[in-house]
Amino acid sequence: MYEYQYNDLINNNFRVVGITLRGFGKSDKPYGAYDYDVHASDIRRVLKMLDIKDAVLGGFSMGGAIAIRCGAEDNGSRVSRLALLGAAAPIWTRRKNFPYNLPKSAVDDMIQLNHRDRPKLPSDFAKIFSAAETYLNEGIGSRLNGICLSASSHATAQCLIALCDTDLRTDLAAIKIPTVIMHGRKDRICSFDPAGQMKAGISNSRIIAFENCGHSLFLEETHEFNAEPIKFAGE
C-alpha cells in the first residue's frame, strides 16, 4: 500500500521497515485477539528484535490508532517521533461526547457484511476512500481491493470491533514525543475534526492539513504528502 512512500524515503537515505499487521497481507493470520494492545505488542517486538532505536513510527487509519497506543507505552525508548496519517483516532465511532465519524450501528453492518459478502466490504469503502470516487485510477483501486481481500475474515471483523470500541483519549496525554498529524480535510472515513482533538491531547504535536484530500491522502497527493514525513524525519 505504501510503495510510493517507501521509494521516496529510501531515495532520501532513510531506512524503512514496513510492518504488516497480523491477520493481513503475508503475515500470519491466527485466530484470537486483534485489539490495539496485541498490534502494539507485535510492533514493539519487531523494534526490539531488529534493535531499532530513534524510530519515526508512522501509522495510517487504524494503524494511526495503533501508533498512538505504541507511542503512549513506548515513552521514547525506541520511538522518537510519531506520524499519524489519517488516523482513526482518538475514537472512530460516535459517542454522546464525540459526534464524529460513524455510528456504531454502521460498524455492526460492516461486520455482518464481512461475514456475508466480504468482497462488497472493500468495494463499499472504495467509494468513500478518496475525496471523490474518481480520484484514484482503476489500477490503484484494483490493487487496494486485492490488498484488502488478502486479509483474513476473522482479523477484519476483530479489527472492526477494536475500531468501534476503543477510546484513545487517555493515551494522547501520555505521548511526549514530537508528533505530526497529517489529515485530509475531505476525509469521509476518519473525519478531519478529531485531528484537532489529537493535537489538543498530544502536547508536542502539529497538524498538516491536506485541503483537497480524502482518506487516501498518500495516494491523492503523493508528492506533496511524501515531502512531509521526509522533512519531519530529518528534523
MARBA-3410 file (N, C-alpha, C, O; in Angstrom, 1 decimal):
235
0.8,-1.2,0.0,0.0,0.0,0.0,0.9,1.3,0.0,0.5,2.3,-0.6 ~ 2.0,1.2,0.7,2.9,2.4,0.8,4.1,2.4,0.0,5.1,3.0,0.3 ~ 4.0,1.7,-1.2,5.1,1.5,-2.1,5.7,2.9,-2.5,6.9,3.0,-2.5 ~ 4.9,3.8,-2.8,5.3,5.1,-3.3,5.9,6.0,-2.2,6.7,6.9,-2.4 ~ 5.6,5.7,-0.9,6.3,6.3,0.2,7.6,5.7,0.5,8.6,6.4,0.7
7.7,4.4,0.5,9.0,3.7,0.7,10.0,4.1,-0.3,11.1,4.4,0.1 ~ 9.6,4.2,-1.6,10.6,4.6,-2.6,11.2,6.0,-2.3,12.5,6.1,-2.3 ~ 10.4,7.0,-2.0,10.9,8.3,-1.7,11.8,8.4,-0.5,12.8,9.0,-0.4 ~ 11.3,7.6,0.6,12.1,7.6,1.8,13.5,7.0,1.6,14.5,7.5,2.1 ~ 13.5,5.9,0.9,14.8,5.2,0.7,15.7,6.1,-0.2,16.9,6.2,0.1
15.1,6.7,-1.2,15.9,7.6,-2.0,16.4,8.8,-1.3,17.3,9.5,-1.8 ~ 15.9,9.1,-0.1,16.3,10.2,0.7,17.2,9.7,1.9,17.3,10.4,2.9 ~ 17.7,8.5,1.7,18.7,7.9,2.7,18.1,7.5,4.0,18.8,7.5,5.0 ~ 16.8,7.2,4.1,16.2,6.7,5.3,16.1,5.2,5.2,15.9,4.6,4.1 ~ 16.2,4.5,6.4,15.9,3.1,6.4,14.4,3.0,6.7,13.9,3.7,7.5
13.8,2.1,6.0,12.3,1.9,6.1,12.0,0.5,6.4,12.5,-0.4,5.8 ~ 11.3,0.3,7.5,10.8,-1.0,7.9,9.3,-1.0,7.9,8.6,-0.4,8.6 ~ 8.8,-1.8,6.9,7.3,-1.9,6.8,6.8,-3.1,7.6,7.2,-4.2,7.3 ~ 5.9,-2.9,8.5,5.3,-3.9,9.3,3.9,-4.2,8.9,3.0,-3.3,9.0 ~ 3.6,-5.4,8.4,2.3,-5.8,8.0,1.6,-6.4,9.3,2.2,-7.4,9.8
0.5,-5.9,9.7,-0.1,-6.4,11.0,-0.5,-7.8,10.8,-0.8,-8.3,9.7 ~ -0.5,-8.5,12.0,-1.0,-9.9,11.9,-2.4,-9.9,11.4,-3.2,-9.0,11.6 ~ -2.7,-11.0,10.6,-4.1,-11.1,10.0,-4.2,-10.5,8.7,-5.2,-10.6,8.0 ~ -3.1,-9.8,8.2,-3.2,-9.1,6.9,-2.0,-9.4,6.1,-0.9,-9.9,6.6 ~ -2.1,-9.2,4.8,-1.0,-9.5,3.8,-0.4,-10.8,4.0,-1.1,-11.8,4.0
0.9,-10.8,4.1,1.7,-12.1,4.2,2.0,-12.5,5.6,2.7,-13.4,5.8 ~ 1.5,-11.7,6.6,1.8,-12.0,8.0,0.8,-13.2,8.3,-0.1,-13.5,7.7 ~ 1.2,-13.9,9.5,0.4,-14.9,9.9,-1.0,-14.4,10.3,-1.2,-13.3,10.6 ~ -2.0,-15.3,10.2,-3.4,-15.0,10.4,-4.0,-15.9,11.5,-4.9,-16.6,11.2 ~ -3.5,-15.8,12.7,-4.1,-16.7,13.8,-5.4,-16.2,14.2,-5.8,-15.0,14.1
-6.2,-17.1,14.8,-7.4,-16.7,15.5,-7.0,-16.2,16.8,-6.0,-16.5,17.3 ~ -7.9,-15.4,17.4,-7.6,-14.8,18.7,-7.9,-13.3,18.7,-8.6,-12.8,17.8 ~ -7.3,-12.6,19.6,-7.5,-11.2,19.8,-6.8,-10.4,18.8,-5.7,-10.7,18.3 ~ -7.4,-9.3,18.4,-6.8,-8.3,17.4,-7.1,-6.9,17.9,-7.3,-6.0,17.1 ~ -7.0,-6.7,19.2,-7.2,-5.3,19.7,-5.9,-4.5,19.5,-4.8,-5.1,19.1
-5.9,-3.2,19.9,-4.7,-2.4,19.7,-3.6,-2.8,20.6,-2.4,-2.7,20.2 ~ -3.8,-3.4,21.7,-2.7,-3.9,22.6,-1.9,-5.0,21.9,-0.7,-5.0,22.0 ~ -2.7,-5.9,21.2,-2.0,-7.0,20.5,-1.1,-6.5,19.4,0.0,-6.8,19.3 ~ -1.7,-5.6,18.6,-0.9,-5.0,17.5,0.3,-4.2,18.0,1.4,-4.3,17.4 ~ 0.1,-3.4,19.0,1.2,-2.6,19.6,2.3,-3.5,20.1,3.5,-3.2,19.9
1.9,-4.6,20.8,2.9,-5.5,21.3,3.7,-6.1,20.1,4.9,-6.3,20.2 ~ 3.0,-6.5,19.0,3.7,-7.0,17.8,4.8,-6.0,17.3,5.9,-6.4,17.0 ~ 4.4,-4.7,17.2,5.3,-3.7,16.7,6.5,-3.5,17.6,7.6,-3.4,17.2 ~ 6.2,-3.5,18.9,7.3,-3.4,19.9,8.3,-4.6,19.8,9.5,-4.4,19.9 ~ 7.7,-5.7,19.5,8.6,-6.9,19.4,9.5,-6.8,18.2,10.7,-7.2,18.2
8.9,-6.3,17.1,9.8,-6.1,15.8,10.9,-5.1,16.1,12.0,-5.3,15.7 ~ 10.5,-4.0,16.7,11.5,-3.0,17.0,12.6,-3.5,17.9,13.8,-3.2,17.7 ~ 12.3,-4.3,18.9,13.3,-4.9,19.8,14.1,-5.9,19.1,15.3,-5.9,19.2 ~ 13.5,-6.8,18.3,14.2,-7.8,17.6,15.2,-7.3,16.6,16.3,-7.8,16.4 ~ 14.9,-6.2,15.9,15.8,-5.5,15.0,16.7,-4.5,15.7,17.5,-3.8,15.0
16.5,-4.3,17.0,17.2,-3.3,17.8,17.1,-1.9,17.2,18.1,-1.2,17.0 ~ 15.9,-1.5,16.8,15.7,-0.2,16.2,15.5,0.8,17.3,14.7,0.6,18.3 ~ 16.2,1.9,17.3,16.0,3.0,18.2,15.9,4.3,17.4,16.3,4.3,16.2 ~ 15.4,5.3,18.1,15.2,6.6,17.4,14.3,6.5,16.2,14.6,7.1,15.1 ~ 13.3,5.7,16.2,12.4,5.4,15.1,11.3,6.5,14.9,10.9,7.1,15.9
11.0,6.8,13.7,9.8,7.6,13.4,8.7,6.6,13.1,8.8,5.9,12.1 ~ 7.7,6.4,13.9,6.7,5.5,13.8,5.5,6.1,13.1,4.9,7.1,13.6 ~ 5.2,5.6,11.9,4.0,6.2,11.1,2.9,5.2,11.1,3.1,4.0,10.9 ~ 1.7,5.6,11.2,0.5,4.8,11.1,-0.6,5.4,10.4,-0.9,6.6,10.7 ~ -1.2,4.7,9.5,-2.3,5.2,8.7,-3.6,4.6,9.1,-3.7,3.4,9.3
-4.7,5.4,9.3,-6.0,4.9,9.6,-6.0,4.1,10.9,-5.7,4.7,11.9 ~ -6.4,2.9,10.9,-6.3,2.1,12.1,-4.9,2.0,12.6,-4.6,1.9,13.8 ~ -3.9,2.0,11.6,-2.5,2.0,12.0,-2.1,3.2,12.8,-1.3,3.2,13.7 ~ -2.8,4.3,12.5,-2.6,5.5,13.3,-3.0,5.4,14.7,-2.4,5.9,15.7 ~ -4.2,4.7,14.9,-4.7,4.5,16.3,-3.7,3.6,17.0,-3.4,3.8,18.2
-3.2,2.6,16.3,-2.3,1.6,17.0,-0.9,2.4,17.3,-0.3,2.1,18.3 ~ -0.5,3.3,16.4,0.7,4.0,16.6,0.5,4.9,17.9,1.5,5.1,18.6 ~ -0.7,5.4,18.1,-0.9,6.2,19.3,-0.7,5.3,20.6,-0.1,5.7,21.5 ~ -1.3,4.1,20.5,-1.1,3.2,21.7,0.4,2.9,21.9,0.9,2.8,23.0 ~ 1.1,2.6,20.8,2.6,2.4,20.9,3.3,3.6,21.5,4.2,3.4,22.3
3.0,4.8,21.0,3.7,6.0,21.4,3.4,6.3,22.9,4.3,6.7,23.6 ~ 2.2,6.0,23.3,1.9,6.2,24.7,2.6,5.2,25.7,2.9,5.6,26.8 ~ 2.9,4.0,25.2,3.5,3.0,26.0,5.0,3.0,25.9,5.7,2.5,26.8 ~ 5.5,3.5,24.7,7.0,3.4,24.5,7.8,4.4,25.3,8.9,4.0,25.7 ~ 7.2,5.5,25.6,7.9,6.6,26.3,9.3,7.0,25.8,10.2,7.3,26.5
9.4,6.9,24.5,10.6,7.3,23.8,11.8,6.3,23.8,12.9,6.7,23.4 ~ 11.6,5.1,24.3,12.7,4.2,24.4,13.1,3.7,23.0,14.3,3.5,22.8 ~ 12.2,3.5,22.1,12.6,3.1,20.7,12.0,4.0,19.7,12.5,4.1,18.6 ~ 10.9,4.7,20.0,10.2,5.6,19.1,10.5,7.0,19.5,10.1,7.4,20.6 ~ 11.1,7.8,18.6,11.4,9.2,19.0,10.4,10.2,18.4,10.4,11.4,18.8
9.7,9.8,17.3,8.7,10.7,16.6,7.6,9.8,16.2,7.7,8.6,15.9 ~ 6.4,10.5,16.1,5.2,9.8,15.7,4.5,10.6,14.5,4.4,11.8,14.6 ~ 4.1,9.8,13.5,3.4,10.4,12.4,2.0,9.7,12.3,2.0,8.5,12.0 ~ 1.0,10.5,12.5,-0.4,10.0,12.4,-1.0,10.4,11.1,-1.2,11.6,10.9 ~ -1.3,9.5,10.3,-1.7,9.7,8.9,-3.2,9.3,8.7,-3.5,8.1,8.6
-4.1,10.3,8.6,-5.5,9.9,8.5,-5.9,9.0,9.6,-6.7,8.1,9.4 ~ -5.4,9.2,10.8,-5.6,8.3,11.9,-7.1,8.1,12.3,-7.8,9.1,12.4 ~ -7.5,6.9,12.6,-8.8,6.6,13.1,-8.8,6.8,14.7,-8.9,5.9,15.4 ~ -8.6,8.1,15.1,-8.4,8.4,16.5,-8.9,9.8,16.8,-9.1,10.6,15.8 ~ -9.1,10.1,18.0,-9.0,9.2,19.2,-10.1,8.2,19.3,-9.9,7.2,20.1
-11.2,8.4,18.6,-12.3,7.4,18.6,-12.8,7.3,17.2,-12.7,8.3,16.4 ~ -13.2,6.1,16.8,-13.7,6.0,15.4,-15.2,6.0,15.3,-15.8,6.1,14.2 ~ -15.9,5.9,16.4,-17.4,5.8,16.4,-18.0,6.9,17.3,-17.3,7.3,18.3 ~ -19.2,7.3,17.0,-19.8,8.4,17.7,-20.2,7.9,19.2,-20.5,6.8,19.4 ~ -20.0,8.9,20.1,-20.5,8.8,21.5,-21.3,10.0,21.9,-21.4,10.9,21.1
-21.8,10.0,23.0,-22.5,11.2,23.5,-21.6,12.5,23.5,-22.1,13.6,23.1 ~ -20.4,12.3,23.8,-19.5,13.5,23.8,-18.5,13.4,22.7,-17.4,14.1,22.7 ~ -18.8,12.7,21.6,-17.9,12.6,20.4,-18.8,12.4,19.2,-19.1,11.2,18.8 ~ -19.3,13.5,18.6,-20.3,13.4,17.5,-19.7,13.2,16.1,-20.2,13.7,15.1 ~ -18.5,12.5,16.0,-17.8,12.4,14.7,-17.8,11.0,14.2,-18.0,10.0,14.9
-17.5,10.9,12.9,-17.3,9.6,12.2,-18.6,8.8,12.2,-19.7,9.4,12.1 ~ -18.5,7.5,12.3,-19.6,6.6,12.0,-20.4,6.2,13.3,-19.8,6.2,14.4 ~ -21.7,6.0,13.2,-22.4,5.4,14.3,-22.0,3.9,14.5,-21.6,3.3,13.5 ~ -22.1,3.4,15.7,-21.7,2.1,16.0,-22.5,1.1,15.1,-22.0,0.0,14.7 ~ -23.8,1.4,14.8,-24.6,0.6,14.0,-24.0,0.3,12.6,-24.2,-0.7,12.1
-23.4,1.4,12.1,-22.8,1.2,10.8,-21.6,0.2,10.8,-21.4,-0.5,9.8 ~ -20.9,0.2,11.9,-19.8,-0.8,12.0,-20.3,-2.2,12.2,-19.8,-3.1,11.7 ~ -21.4,-2.3,12.9,-22.1,-3.6,13.1,-22.5,-4.1,11.7,-22.4,-5.3,11.4 ~ -23.0,-3.2,10.8,-23.4,-3.6,9.5,-22.2,-4.1,8.7,-22.3,-5.0,7.9 ~ -21.0,-3.4,8.9,-19.8,-3.8,8.2,-19.4,-5.2,8.6,-18.9,-6.0,7.8
-19.5,-5.5,9.9,-19.1,-6.8,10.4,-20.0,-7.9,9.8,-19.5,-9.0,9.4 ~ -21.3,-7.6,9.7,-22.2,-8.6,9.1,-21.9,-8.8,7.6,-22.0,-9.9,7.1 ~ -21.5,-7.7,6.9,-21.2,-7.8,5.5,-19.9,-8.6,5.3,-19.8,-9.3,4.4 ~ -19.0,-8.4,6.2,-17.7,-9.2,6.2,-18.0,-10.7,6.3,-17.3,-11.5,5.6 ~ -19.0,-11.1,7.1,-19.4,-12.5,7.2,-20.3,-13.0,6.1,-20.4,-14.2,5.9
-20.9,-12.1,5.4,-21.9,-12.5,4.4,-21.5,-12.3,2.9,-21.7,-13.1,2.0 ~ -20.7,-11.2,2.7,-20.3,-10.8,1.3,-19.1,-10.0,1.4,-19.1,-8.8,1.1 ~ -17.9,-10.6,1.8,-16.7,-9.9,2.1,-16.2,-9.0,1.0,-15.7,-7.9,1.2 ~ -16.2,-9.5,-0.3,-15.8,-8.6,-1.4,-16.5,-7.2,-1.5,-15.9,-6.3,-2.0 ~ -17.8,-7.2,-1.0,-18.5,-6.0,-1.1,-18.0,-4.9,-0.1,-18.2,-3.7,-0.2
-17.4,-5.4,1.0,-16.9,-4.5,2.1,-15.8,-3.5,1.5,-16.0,-2.3,1.6 ~ -14.7,-4.0,0.9,-13.8,-3.1,0.4,-14.3,-2.3,-0.8,-13.9,-1.2,-1.1 ~ -15.3,-2.9,-1.6,-15.9,-2.2,-2.7,-16.7,-1.0,-2.2,-16.6,0.1,-2.8 ~ -17.4,-1.2,-1.1,-18.1,0.0,-0.5,-17.2,1.0,0.0,-17.4,2.2,-0.1 ~ -16.1,0.6,0.7,-15.1,1.5,1.2,-14.4,2.3,0.1,-14.1,3.5,0.3
-14.2,1.7,-1.0,-13.6,2.4,-2.2,-14.3,3.6,-2.6,-13.7,4.6,-3.1 ~ -15.6,3.6,-2.4,-16.5,4.7,-2.9,-16.2,6.0,-2.1,-16.5,7.1,-2.5 ~ -15.7,5.8,-0.8,-15.5,7.0,0.0,-14.0,7.1,0.5,-13.7,7.9,1.4 ~ -13.1,6.3,-0.2,-11.7,6.2,0.3,-11.0,7.5,-0.1,-10.2,8.0,0.7 ~ -11.3,8.1,-1.2,-10.7,9.4,-1.6,-11.8,10.5,-1.5,-12.9,10.3,-1.2
-11.3,11.7,-1.8,-12.2,12.9,-1.7,-13.4,12.7,-2.6,-14.5,13.2,-2.3 ~ -13.1,12.1,-3.8,-14.2,11.8,-4.7,-13.9,10.4,-5.3,-12.7,10.0,-5.4 ~ -14.9,9.7,-5.7,-14.8,8.3,-6.1,-13.8,8.2,-7.3,-13.2,7.1,-7.5 ~ -13.7,9.3,-8.1,-12.9,9.2,-9.3,-11.4,9.6,-9.1,-10.7,9.7,-10.1 ~ -11.1,9.9,-7.9,-9.7,10.5,-7.7,-8.6,9.4,-7.9,-7.5,9.8,-8.3
-8.9,8.2,-7.6,-7.9,7.1,-7.8,-8.2,6.3,-9.0,-9.4,6.0,-9.3 ~ -7.2,6.0,-9.8,-7.4,5.3,-11.1,-7.8,3.9,-10.8,-7.6,3.4,-9.7 ~ -8.2,3.2,-11.9,-8.7,1.9,-11.8,-7.7,0.9,-11.3,-7.9,0.0,-10.5 ~ -6.4,1.1,-11.8,-5.4,0.2,-11.4,-5.1,0.3,-9.9,-4.9,-0.8,-9.3 ~ -5.0,1.5,-9.4,-4.7,1.6,-7.9,-5.9,1.1,-7.1,-5.7,0.4,-6.1
-7.1,1.3,-7.6,-8.3,0.8,-6.9,-8.3,-0.7,-6.9,-8.6,-1.3,-5.8 ~ -7.9,-1.4,-8.0,-7.9,-2.8,-8.0,-6.8,-3.4,-7.1,-7.0,-4.4,-6.4 ~ -5.7,-2.7,-7.0,-4.6,-3.1,-6.2,-5.0,-3.0,-4.7,-4.7,-3.9,-3.9 ~ -5.6,-1.9,-4.3,-6.1,-1.8,-2.9,-7.1,-2.8,-2.6,-7.1,-3.4,-1.5 ~ -8.0,-3.1,-3.5,-9.0,-4.1,-3.3,-8.4,-5.5,-3.0,-8.8,-6.2,-2.1
-7.3,-5.8,-3.8,-6.6,-7.1,-3.6,-6.0,-7.2,-2.2,-6.0,-8.2,-1.6 ~ -5.4,-6.0,-1.8,-4.7,-6.0,-0.5,-5.8,-6.2,0.6,-5.5,-7.0,1.5 ~ -6.9,-5.6,0.5,-8.0,-5.8,1.5,-8.4,-7.3,1.5,-8.6,-7.8,2.6 ~ -8.6,-7.9,0.4,-9.1,-9.2,0.3,-8.1,-10.3,0.8,-8.4,-11.4,1.0 ~ -6.8,-9.9,0.8,-5.8,-10.8,1.3,-5.8,-10.9,2.8,-5.1,-11.8,3.4
-6.5,-10.1,3.5,-6.7,-10.2,5.0,-7.6,-11.4,5.3,-8.4,-11.8,4.5 ~ -7.4,-11.8,6.5,-8.4,-12.9,7.0,-9.7,-12.3,7.4,-9.8,-11.2,7.8 ~ -10.7,-13.1,7.2,-12.1,-12.6,7.6,-12.2,-12.4,9.1,-12.7,-11.4,9.5 ~ -11.5,-13.3,9.8,-11.6,-13.1,11.3,-10.9,-11.9,11.7,-11.4,-11.1,12.5 ~ -9.7,-11.6,11.1,-8.9,-10.4,11.5,-9.7,-9.1,11.1,-9.7,-8.2,11.9
-10.3,-9.1,10.0,-11.1,-8.0,9.5,-12.2,-7.7,10.5,-12.4,-6.5,10.9 ~ -13.0,-8.7,10.9,-14.1,-8.5,11.9,-13.5,-8.0,13.2,-14.1,-7.1,13.8 ~ -12.5,-8.6,13.7,-12.0,-8.3,15.0,-11.4,-6.9,15.0,-11.5,-6.1,16.0 ~ -10.8,-6.5,13.9,-10.2,-5.1,13.9,-11.4,-4.1,13.8,-11.2,-3.0,14.3 ~ -12.4,-4.4,13.1,-13.6,-3.5,13.1,-14.2,-3.4,14.5,-14.6,-2.3,14.9
-14.2,-4.4,15.3,-14.6,-4.3,16.7,-13.7,-3.4,17.5,-14.2,-2.6,18.3 ~ -12.4,-3.6,17.3,-11.4,-2.7,18.0,-11.6,-1.3,17.6,-11.6,-0.4,18.5 ~ -11.8,-1.0,16.3,-12.0,0.3,15.9,-13.3,0.9,16.5,-13.4,2.1,16.8 ~ -14.3,0.1,16.6,-15.6,0.5,17.1,-15.6,0.9,18.6,-16.2,1.8,19.1 ~ -14.8,0.1,19.4,-14.9,0.1,20.8,-13.8,0.9,21.5,-14.0,1.3,22.7
-12.7,1.2,20.9,-11.5,1.7,21.6,-11.5,3.2,21.7,-11.8,3.9,20.7 ~ -11.3,3.7,22.9,-11.2,5.2,23.1,-9.8,5.5,23.5,-9.3,5.0,24.6 ~ -9.1,6.3,22.7,-7.7,6.6,22.9,-7.4,7.9,23.6,-6.3,8.4,23.6 ~ -8.4,8.6,24.1,-8.3,9.9,24.6,-7.3,10.0,25.8,-6.6,10.9,25.9 ~ -7.3,9.0,26.6,-6.3,9.0,27.7,-4.9,8.7,27.2,-3.9,9.1,27.9
-4.8,8.0,26.1,-3.4,7.7,25.6,-2.8,9.0,25.1,-1.5,9.1,25.2 ~ -3.5,9.9,24.5,-3.0,11.1,23.9,-2.1,11.8,24.9,-1.0,12.3,24.6 ~ -2.5,12.0,26.1,-1.8,12.8,27.1,-0.5,12.1,27.5,0.4,12.8,28.0 ~ -0.4,10.8,27.3,0.9,10.1,27.7,2.0,10.2,26.6,3.1,9.8,26.9 ~ 1.6,10.8,25.5,2.6,10.9,24.4,3.4,12.2,24.5,2.8,13.3,24.5
4.7,12.1,24.7,5.5,13.3,24.9,6.5,13.6,23.7,7.1,14.6,23.6 ~ 6.6,12.7,22.8,7.5,12.8,21.7,6.9,13.7,20.6,5.6,13.8,20.5 ~ 7.7,14.3,19.7,7.2,15.2,18.6,6.3,14.3,17.7,6.6,13.2,17.4 ~ 5.1,14.9,17.4,4.1,14.2,16.6,3.5,15.1,15.5,3.2,16.3,15.8 ~ 3.4,14.5,14.3,2.8,15.3,13.2,1.5,14.5,12.9,1.5,13.3,12.8
0.5,15.3,12.7,-0.9,14.8,12.4,-1.2,15.2,11.0,-1.5,16.4,10.7 ~ -1.1,14.3,10.0,-1.4,14.6,8.6,-2.8,14.1,8.3,-3.1,12.9,8.4 ~ -3.7,14.9,7.8,-5.1,14.6,7.6,-5.7,15.3,6.5,-5.4,16.5,6.3 ~ -6.5,14.6,5.7,-7.2,15.2,4.6,-8.5,15.9,5.1,-9.3,15.3,5.9 ~ -8.7,17.1,4.7,-9.9,17.8,5.2,-11.2,17.2,4.6,-12.3,17.4,5.2
-11.1,16.5,3.5,-12.3,15.9,2.9,-12.4,14.4,3.2,-13.1,13.6,2.5 ~ -11.8,14.0,4.3,-11.8,12.6,4.7,-13.2,12.2,5.1,-13.8,12.8,6.0 ~ -13.7,11.1,4.4,-15.1,10.7,4.7,-15.1,9.4,5.5,-16.1,8.8,5.8 ~ -13.9,8.9,5.9,-13.8,7.7,6.7,-13.4,8.1,8.1,-14.0,7.6,9.1 ~ -12.4,8.9,8.2,-11.9,9.4,9.5,-12.0,11.0,9.4,-11.1,11.6,8.9
-13.1,11.5,10.0,-13.3,12.9,9.9,-12.1,13.8,10.3,-11.4,13.4,11.2 ~ -12.0,15.0,9.6,-10.9,15.9,9.9,-11.1,16.5,11.3,-10.0,16.7,12.0 ~ -12.3,16.7,11.8,-12.5,17.4,13.1,-11.7,16.7,14.3,-11.1,17.5,15.0 ~ -11.7,15.4,14.4,-10.9,14.8,15.5,-9.4,15.0,15.5,-8.7,14.8,16.4 ~ -8.9,15.5,14.3,-7.5,15.8,14.2,-7.2,16.9,15.2,-6.1,17.0,15.8
-8.1,17.9,15.4,-7.9,18.9,16.4,-7.9,18.4,17.8,-7.1,18.9,18.7 ~ -8.7,17.3,18.1,-8.6,16.7,19.4,-7.3,16.0,19.6,-6.8,16.0,20.7 ~ -6.8,15.4,18.6,-5.5,14.7,18.7,-4.4,15.8,19.0,-3.6,15.6,19.9 ~ -4.4,16.9,18.3,-3.5,18.0,18.6,-3.6,18.5,20.0,-2.6,18.8,20.7 ~ -4.8,18.7,20.4,-5.1,19.2,21.8,-4.6,18.2,22.9,-4.1,18.6,23.9
-4.7,16.9,22.6,-4.3,15.9,23.6,-2.9,15.6,23.6,-2.4,15.2,24.6 ~ -2.2,15.8,22.5,-0.7,15.5,22.4,0.0,16.8,22.5,-0.1,17.6,21.6 ~ 0.8,16.9,23.6,1.4,18.3,23.9,2.3,18.8,22.8,2.3,20.0,22.5 ~ 3.1,17.9,22.2,4.1,18.3,21.3,3.7,17.9,19.9,4.4,17.1,19.3 ~ 2.6,18.5,19.4,2.1,18.0,18.1,1.7,19.2,17.2,1.5,20.3,17.7
1.6,18.9,15.9,1.1,19.9,15.0,0.3,19.2,13.9,0.5,18.0,13.6 ~ -0.6,19.9,13.2,-1.5,19.4,12.2,-1.0,19.9,10.8,-0.7,21.1,10.7 ~ -0.9,19.0,9.9,-0.7,19.3,8.5,-1.9,18.9,7.7,-2.2,17.7,7.6 ~ -2.7,19.9,7.3,-4.0,19.6,6.6,-3.8,19.6,5.1,-3.1,20.4,4.5 ~ -4.4,18.6,4.5,-4.4,18.4,3.0,-5.8,18.8,2.6,-6.7,18.1,2.7
-5.9,20.0,2.0,-7.1,20.7,1.8,-8.1,19.9,0.9,-9.3,19.9,1.1 ~ -7.5,19.3,-0.1,-8.4,18.7,-1.1,-8.4,17.2,-1.1,-8.8,16.5,-2.1 ~ -7.9,16.6,0.0,-7.7,15.1,0.1,-8.8,14.5,0.9,-9.3,15.1,1.9 ~ -9.1,13.2,0.6,-9.9,12.4,1.5,-9.0,11.5,2.3,-7.9,11.9,2.8 ~ -9.5,10.3,2.6,-8.8,9.4,3.4,-7.4,8.9,2.8,-6.5,8.7,3.5
-7.4,8.7,1.5,-6.2,8.2,0.8,-5.3,9.3,0.5,-4.8,9.4,-0.7 ~ -5.0,10.2,1.4,-4.1,11.4,1.1,-2.8,11.0,0.6,-2.2,11.8,-0.2 ~ -2.2,9.9,0.9,-0.9,9.4,0.5,-0.9,9.0,-1.0,0.1,8.8,-1.6 ~ -2.1,8.8,-1.5,-2.3,8.4,-2.9,-2.9,9.5,-3.8,-2.6,9.6,-5.0 ~ -3.6,10.4,-3.1,-4.3,11.5,-3.8,-3.3,12.6,-4.2,-3.3,13.2,-5.3
-2.4,12.9,-3.2,-1.4,14.0,-3.4,0.0,13.4,-3.0,0.6,13.9,-2.0 ~ 0.4,12.4,-3.7,1.6,11.6,-3.3,2.8,12.5,-3.1,3.5,12.4,-2.1 ~ 3.1,13.3,-4.1,4.4,14.1,-4.0,4.3,15.1,-2.8,5.3,15.2,-2.0 ~ 3.2,15.8,-2.6,3.1,16.7,-1.5,3.1,16.0,-0.2,3.7,16.4,0.8 ~ 2.4,14.8,-0.2,2.4,14.0,1.1,3.8,13.5,1.5,4.2,13.7,2.6
4.5,13.0,0.5,5.8,12.4,0.8,6.8,13.4,1.3,7.7,13.0,2.1 ~ 6.7,14.6,0.9,7.6,15.6,1.3,7.5,15.9,2.8,8.5,16.2,3.5 ~ 6.4,15.7,3.4,6.2,16.0,4.8,6.8,15.0,5.8,7.6,15.4,6.7 ~ 6.7,13.7,5.7,7.4,12.8,6.6,8.9,12.8,6.3,9.6,12.6,7.3 ~ 9.3,13.1,5.1,10.8,13.2,4.9,11.3,14.4,5.6,12.4,14.3,6.3
10.6,15.5,5.6,11.0,16.7,6.3,10.9,16.5,7.8,11.9,16.8,8.6 ~ 9.9,15.8,8.3,9.7,15.6,9.7,10.7,14.6,10.3,11.3,14.9,11.3 ~ 11.0,13.6,9.5,12.0,12.6,10.0,13.4,13.2,10.1,14.3,12.8,10.8 ~ 13.7,14.2,9.2,15.0,14.8,9.2,15.2,16.0,10.2,16.3,16.5,10.2 ~ 14.1,16.3,10.9,14.3,17.5,11.8,15.1,17.1,13.0,15.3,18.0,13.9
END
